[in-house]
Amino acid sequence: MSDANDNRPWIILTARVCHEANRAIQLNTGDPNPSPPWEAAPNSQKKSAVDGVVKALNGATPEQLHESWCDFKVADGWKYGAVKDEEAKTHPCLVNYEQLPEEQKLKDHVFHSIVNTFRETAFI
């Protein structure tokens, strides 16, 4: 994790819930290569979720969360590709937010909503 504050248990728990919600959307929409469960997710994927939670807590919009995710992926060596491929580090969602299919935009909105709901209910 990049920052000591990012290791707070409620940040990690929120990131886990967001990850699992996005995974559920992937499974529901027939994603051919859904993310693994949190326990099996690579550390880079967990770190990306934690970073997203911190950014959402700091006011990032769903669009900004997507842009930040793209920046994170590119910094990790990923590039646009027609299919998501962990080995080749390609991903079809490495595009501007406006170009995303609606089910992909939904993931950013759900992520954002979970963080804000937890914050509003004093969970975090």
N, C-alpha and C positions, 0 to 999 in steps of 0.2 A: 504494500500500500504506500501511497506517495506521501502522506502527511499523517503525523501521529493522531490528529483529530479524526482522521478517516477510519481509525481502528475502534472507535467507540462502538460498543455492542449494539446500540440502537441504529447506528448507521449501517453496520453489517447486516443486521436483521432486515432493515428496510430494503437494502440492496438485494438481499436474498428473495424477499417477497416480490420485488419488481422483476427480478430475473425469472422467477417461476411463473409470474403472470404473463410475461412476454413469451415464455416457453409454451404456456397453455394456448396462447393465440397462435403460435407457430403450428402446434399440433392440430388445433381446430381448423386452420386454414389449409392444411395439407402440405405444409413446408416439407420438402423432400429431405432436408438436412437440419432438423430442429436442434436448438441448443441442448446440451446435456443437462440433467438435473444439477442443481447448485453444487452438490457434494462432488460430482464428477467434472464440473466445469474447470477449464484451465484457469490458472491464477490471473492471466491477462483478462479473461472474460469477467472474473469477479472484480478485478480492479476497475474495469470499465463501468460496471454497475455501481460500484461505490463512488466513483468519480461523478457519475450521473446523478446520484442521490445528493451529493454535496452541491453540485451545480443547481439542481432543482431547488434545494433549500436556500440557495443564494439568489433565487428569482429567475432562473433560466426558463424560457418557454419550451414547449415541445419541439418547436423548430430549432431553437438553440441547442437543445439536448441532442437532436439529430446531428447538427453541425459539429458539435463537440465529439460525438461518437465517431463521426467520419474522421475528424482530426486524429483521434486516438488510434483508430485502425490504420490510417496512413502512416503515422509515426511508428507503428509496429510492423510496417512493411507490407500492408495490404494494399490492393488496388481493385479497381472496378473489374468485374467479370460477370458473365451472364449467369453463372451458378456460384453458389457459396461452396468454397472448397478450402478447408482448413490447411491442407498441405500446400496448395498453390497460393494460398492467401488471397483469394479473390472473393468478392462479395457483390451481388447485384444491387445492394442498397447504398453503395458508395456513390451516391448522386445527390444533387440538390434536393432539398425537402420537397419542392414543388413537383419533382419528377417521380416521387415515391408513389407506389400503388396505395390505395386507401387502407388496406389491411396492414401495411407497413407504417403508415402514419398513425394508425390506431395504437400500435405498440408504444410510440412516443407519448401519446396522450394518456394511455393507461399508466405508464411509468410516472409521468408528471402528476397524475391524479392520485396515485397511491402515496407518493411522497407528501403531497399537500394534505391528503386526508389524514395521514398519520400525524402530521404537524398540527392540524386543526383539532384533532382529538386528544392532543397532549400526549400522544404515544411517544413522540420524540421531542 
